[in-house]
Amino acid sequence: MNSYDLIIVGAGASGIFAAITVKENCFNCSVLVIEKTSKALGKVKISGGGRCNVTHDPKKSLLLPEIYPRGSKEMRSPFSQFSFQDTVDWFASHGVKLKTESDGRIFPVTDSSQTIIDCFLNLCKNYEIKLQYSEEIINIKQEFNTFTLTSNQNNIYRSKFLILALGSINSTKTQAILNAIQVVYKPAIPSLFSFNIPSSPFEGLEGLSFDNVEICISQTKHKNNGPMIITHWGISGPAVLKLSAFAAIELHELQYEYEVKLNFLPEYSEAEIQKYLADKKQTEAKQLITNTKIHSLPTRLVKRIIELSSIESNQKWADLKKSEMYSLVQHLTQFKLRCSGKTTYKEEFVTAGGVDLKLVNMKTMECKTIPNLYFIGEMINVDGITGGFNFQNAWTTGFTSGVDIATKLNDNIT
Ligand SMILES: Cc1cc2nc3c(=O)[nH]c(=O)nc-3n(C[C@H](O)[C@H](O)[C@H](O)COP(=O)(O)OP(=O)(O)OC[C@H]3O[C@@H](n4cnc5c(N)ncnc54)[C@H](O)[C@@H]3O)c2cc1C
C-alpha cells in the first residue's frame, strides 16, 4: 500500500515543483510527497513580504557568480535546462500572470503568494500527487534498489526513486538522516541579514536611504556598492544584504563581531573630495559649515558627520583647520562602524551550507554515491542573494531532477 514510484520528502517550493514536473513528464507514475508540518509551501506563503518574489527579470544581465555566492559554477548545468526565462514561461503556461518591478524582481500580478500556492496545489490535485502532511521522515535506507523510509509515526514507505527536498540543514534531525546515509554536507549558517550596530552614531537618522554607498568589511576582502538604508538596529538595504550573503562564512567565523567602513561618496576619489571641500573653504568662507550641502548627501547625515568630525556648530568654512578637514573627509569616505550580531531580513531569508555539490551530479541532481536519490532546493550548498534567486534555485533543481526521474520511469514503464 505504501509503495510509490517516487517519494519526495518536503512539500516546500522545490519538492512540489519536482512532483509536478515528474507528473507532467510521466503521468502514470505514482508520486507521494511527505511533509512534516500541517501544510505545503509554508515558506512560499510568507515569502517576499507575502507577495512571493518568484524569480528575476531574465532581460537583466544576470551573471550567476554575482547571484549565487555558493554554487554559481555548478548551477550552470541545471540552469541550461531551466532558466529564469523558463520560470516566466512556466507560470504563463500554467495560468499565473506575473509582473516585473523596476528593480527586476518578479511577482504574481495579484501581489499575493496564495496565487502561487493555489496554482501548485491545483496541479497536485489534477495530477493525483498524494500529499501526506504532519508526518516526519526520521530514517532512510536503500536495500535492493528500493528506498525504505520510516516516519515519526512508525509508518514505513517504500519507493524506487527518492527526492530529498528538506530545506535548510539546520536541525540535528535532518543532519542525522544525512549522516546515516553518509552524505557529506555543511551545516546551515545564516545568509541575507542586516548589520546590527549597537550604540549607532546614526541614532535619530533611521529611514535615511542612499542610492549608492560603498560598504567594506574591514577584517575581510568583502566590499559592495549599492543602495543602503539606516534602520533602528543598524544598516540594511540591497548593498548590505548582498554583502551579508557573500561574506556569510567569514562573518559566521567572526561570530558577527566586525567593523565596516562606509564610503558615502564612492563616485569620487579622496583627492576630488578634498578639492571639493577646499573650494568651499574659498567660495563659502563666511558660511556656517553645518548649513553646507555636500554633493547630494542628505543634509541630516551631513550635519551628523560634521558633529562627529568635532566641528563646532557655529564654525565657518574660513576657520576650518587642516585636522578638521581631514576628519571630515575620513567620515565621508571611511566611516567606521562597529557591528555586533545580525537581524534577519524578513522579506527574504536563506541559509548558506548544504549537501556538498561534489556529491551531486548537477546535470540531474542525483547523488553520485546512492543511485536514484536526488537532492534539490535549499538543502544543497547553493544560496542566492535577494531578488527571487532562491526560489529560482528551487524551480531549477526541482525541474532538473523531475525530468530525469520521469525519463527513467518512462524507460522502465514503457
Ligand atoms: C521569510 C522568507 C521570505 C522569503 N522570500 C523569498 C522570496 O521572495 N524569493 C525567493 O526567491 N526566496 C525567498 N525566500 C527563500 C525561499 O523561501 C527558499 O529558498 C525556498 O523556500 C527553499 O525551498 P525548499 O523547497 O528547498 O525548502 P523549504 O521551502 O524550506 O521546504 C522544505 C520542506 O521540507 C519539510 N521537511 C523538512 N524535513 C522534513 C522531514 N524530515 N520530513 C518531512 N518533511 C520535512 C519542511 O517542513 C519544509 O516544508 C524566503 C525565505 C523566507 C524564510
PDBQT file of the ligand as one rigid body, heavy atoms in Angstrom, charges set to zero:
ROOT
HETATM    1  C1  LIG A 501      10.583  34.904   5.267  1.00  0.00    +0.000 C 
HETATM    2  C2  LIG A 501      11.156  34.369   3.978  1.00  0.00    +0.000 A 
HETATM    3  C3  LIG A 501      10.886  35.009   2.802  1.00  0.00    +0.000 A 
HETATM    4  C4  LIG A 501      11.433  34.538   1.595  1.00  0.00    +0.000 A 
HETATM    5  N1  LIG A 501      11.145  35.197   0.437  1.00  0.00    +0.000 NA
HETATM    6  C5  LIG A 501      11.688  34.771  -0.722  1.00  0.00    +0.000 A 
HETATM    7  C6  LIG A 501      11.370  35.407  -1.955  1.00  0.00    +0.000 A 
HETATM    8  O1  LIG A 501      10.502  36.287  -2.023  1.00  0.00    +0.000 OA
HETATM    9  N2  LIG A 501      12.022  34.975  -3.083  1.00  0.00    +0.000 N 
HETATM   10  C7  LIG A 501      12.935  33.955  -3.057  1.00  0.00    +0.000 A 
HETATM   11  O2  LIG A 501      13.497  33.623  -4.098  1.00  0.00    +0.000 OA
HETATM   12  N3  LIG A 501      13.216  33.303  -1.903  1.00  0.00    +0.000 NA
HETATM   13  C8  LIG A 501      12.607  33.674  -0.761  1.00  0.00    +0.000 A 
HETATM   14  N4  LIG A 501      12.893  33.015   0.405  1.00  0.00    +0.000 N 
HETATM   15  C9  LIG A 501      13.771  31.825   0.347  1.00  0.00    +0.000 C 
HETATM   16  C10 LIG A 501      12.911  30.636  -0.126  1.00  0.00    +0.000 C 
HETATM   17  O3  LIG A 501      11.732  30.587   0.665  1.00  0.00    +0.000 OA
HETATM   18  C11 LIG A 501      13.672  29.333  -0.003  1.00  0.00    +0.000 C 
HETATM   19  O4  LIG A 501      14.868  29.428  -0.737  1.00  0.00    +0.000 OA
HETATM   20  C12 LIG A 501      12.834  28.183  -0.547  1.00  0.00    +0.000 C 
HETATM   21  O5  LIG A 501      11.612  28.101   0.160  1.00  0.00    +0.000 OA
HETATM   22  C13 LIG A 501      13.563  26.864  -0.438  1.00  0.00    +0.000 C 
HETATM   23  O6  LIG A 501      12.689  25.857  -0.880  1.00  0.00    +0.000 OA
HETATM   24  P1  LIG A 501      12.952  24.349  -0.476  1.00  0.00    +0.000 P 
HETATM   25  O7  LIG A 501      11.839  23.567  -1.052  1.00  0.00    +0.000 OA
HETATM   26  O8  LIG A 501      14.322  23.977  -0.802  1.00  0.00    +0.000 OA
HETATM   27  O9  LIG A 501      12.864  24.339   1.130  1.00  0.00    +0.000 OA
HETATM   28  P2  LIG A 501      11.660  24.683   2.089  1.00  0.00    +0.000 P 
HETATM   29  O10 LIG A 501      10.741  25.661   1.469  1.00  0.00    +0.000 OA
HETATM   30  O11 LIG A 501      12.270  25.041   3.392  1.00  0.00    +0.000 OA
HETATM   31  O12 LIG A 501      10.875  23.302   2.222  1.00  0.00    +0.000 OA
HETATM   32  C14 LIG A 501      11.388  22.192   2.931  1.00  0.00    +0.000 C 
HETATM   33  C15 LIG A 501      10.202  21.412   3.488  1.00  0.00    +0.000 C 
HETATM   34  O13 LIG A 501      10.647  20.175   3.983  1.00  0.00    +0.000 OA
HETATM   35  C16 LIG A 501       9.944  19.884   5.173  1.00  0.00    +0.000 C 
HETATM   36  N5  LIG A 501      10.744  18.903   5.916  1.00  0.00    +0.000 N 
HETATM   37  C17 LIG A 501      11.986  19.064   6.397  1.00  0.00    +0.000 A 
HETATM   38  N6  LIG A 501      12.429  17.922   6.966  1.00  0.00    +0.000 NA
HETATM   39  C18 LIG A 501      11.428  17.028   6.838  1.00  0.00    +0.000 A 
HETATM   40  C19 LIG A 501      11.294  15.669   7.224  1.00  0.00    +0.000 A 
HETATM   41  N7  LIG A 501      12.282  15.003   7.853  1.00  0.00    +0.000 N 
HETATM   42  N8  LIG A 501      10.129  15.018   6.929  1.00  0.00    +0.000 NA
HETATM   43  C20 LIG A 501       9.126  15.658   6.289  1.00  0.00    +0.000 A 
HETATM   44  N9  LIG A 501       9.204  16.947   5.911  1.00  0.00    +0.000 NA
HETATM   45  C21 LIG A 501      10.349  17.619   6.162  1.00  0.00    +0.000 A 
HETATM   46  C22 LIG A 501       9.822  21.247   5.837  1.00  0.00    +0.000 C 
HETATM   47  O14 LIG A 501       8.785  21.284   6.797  1.00  0.00    +0.000 OA
HETATM   48  C23 LIG A 501       9.541  22.141   4.643  1.00  0.00    +0.000 C 
HETATM   49  O15 LIG A 501       8.160  22.266   4.379  1.00  0.00    +0.000 OA
HETATM   50  C24 LIG A 501      12.301  33.428   1.598  1.00  0.00    +0.000 A 
HETATM   51  C25 LIG A 501      12.564  32.765   2.805  1.00  0.00    +0.000 A 
HETATM   52  C26 LIG A 501      11.989  33.223   3.985  1.00  0.00    +0.000 A 
HETATM   53  C27 LIG A 501      12.267  32.486   5.274  1.00  0.00    +0.000 C 
ENDROOT
TORSDOF 0
